[in-house]
């Protein structure tokens, strides 16, 4: 999976990213950015919280997708997640009132394995 890339020399606020569309390389809509999960120990974004499904925010499901699974198309305010819709639909999701224990490394391993990414905590130097 490719690494998240931002335009060279640019910083973005989290607020700028919230609500951005998520598409795959075939242009299919995979939802939008609901939130970001920050690893306070490492000082980096760990996961993008993706809202997918439902209608007008009702009945949608949330998914934590590793930050390093995305490419950013900053000009078009799109995140590119190179998976088909079935991969997202079959992921371990949660609802807005029942978030997973993101400190649980077993949970994190399953999420990273599902998206074929290296766990962010293994990337620390």
C-alpha positions in Angstrom: 0.0 0.0 0.0 1.3 3.5 -0.7 2.2 6.0 2.0 0.1 9.1 2.7 1.6 12.0 0.8 0.8 15.7 1.1 2.0 18.3 -1.4 5.6 19.1 -0.7 6.2 21.9 1.8 2.6 22.1 2.9 0.9 21.6 6.2 -2.8 21.0 6.5 -5.1 21.5 9.5 -7.3 18.6 10.6 -10.3 20.7 10.0 -9.3 21.0 6.4 -9.5 17.2 6.0 -12.7 16.5 7.9 -15.5 15.9 5.4 -13.2 15.2 2.5 -14.4 12.5 0.1 -12.6 9.1 0.0 -12.4 7.4 -3.4 -10.6 4.3 -4.7 -8.4 4.3 -7.8 -11.4 3.4 -9.9 -13.2 6.6 -8.7 -15.8 4.8 -6.6 -17.0 6.6 -3.5 -15.8 5.0 -0.3 -17.3 7.6 2.1 -15.8 10.6 3.7 -13.4 11.6 6.5 -15.4 11.7 9.7 -12.4 12.2 12.1 -8.8 11.5 12.7 -7.2 9.4 15.5 -4.0 10.7 16.8 -1.3 8.6 18.5 -0.3 10.9 21.3 2.8 8.9 22.2 4.2 9.1 18.7 2.7 12.4 17.7 1.3 11.3 14.4 -2.0 10.5 12.8 -2.8 6.8 13.3 -6.1 6.3 11.6 -8.6 8.1 9.5 -12.2 7.5 10.7 -14.2 6.8 7.5 -18.0 7.2 7.4 -19.5 4.9 4.8 -23.0 3.8 3.9 -26.3 5.2 5.2 -28.1 8.2 3.9 -27.6 11.8 5.0 -25.5 10.7 7.9 -28.2 8.2 9.1 -27.3 4.5 9.3 -23.7 5.0 8.3 -21.0 2.8 9.7 -17.6 4.1 10.9 -14.2 2.4 10.0 -10.8 3.1 11.4 -8.5 2.9 8.3 -4.7 3.3 8.8 -3.4 6.7 7.8 -0.6 5.0 5.7 -3.2 3.3 3.6 -4.2 6.6 1.9 -2.8 9.0 -0.7 -4.1 12.6 -0.5 -5.3 14.5 -3.5 -5.2 17.9 -1.8 -6.3 19.9 -4.9 -9.5 18.0 -5.2 -10.0 17.4 -1.4 -10.0 13.7 -1.9 -8.4 10.8 -0.1 -7.5 7.9 -2.3 -7.8 4.5 -0.7 -6.7 1.8 -3.1 -9.3 -0.9 -2.2 -12.6 -1.9 -3.7 -15.8 -1.2 -1.9 -16.1 -4.8 -0.7 -12.9 -4.5 1.3 -14.3 -1.6 3.2 -17.7 -3.2 3.7 -16.1 -6.3 5.1 -13.9 -4.4 7.5 -14.4 -4.3 11.3 -16.6 -1.2 11.7 -18.2 0.5 14.6 -20.9 3.1 15.3 -20.5 6.6 16.6 -21.6 5.6 20.1 -19.4 2.5 20.4 -15.8 3.2 19.4 -13.2 0.4 19.6 -10.4 0.3 22.1 -7.8 1.8 19.8 -5.1 1.2 22.4 -5.6 -2.5 22.0 -2.7 -3.7 19.8 -4.6 -6.8 18.8 -7.4 -4.7 17.3 -4.8 -2.5 15.6 -3.0 -5.6 14.1 -6.3 -6.8 12.7 -7.1 -3.4 11.1 -3.6 -3.0 9.6 -3.7 -6.6 8.3 -7.1 -6.0 6.7 -5.7 -3.0 4.7 -2.3 -4.6 4.0 -0.4 -1.8 5.9 2.5 -1.9 8.3 1.3 -0.9 11.9 2.3 2.7 12.6 3.9 1.7 15.9 6.4 -0.5 14.0 7.5 2.6 12.0 8.8 4.4 15.1 12.5 5.0 15.1 
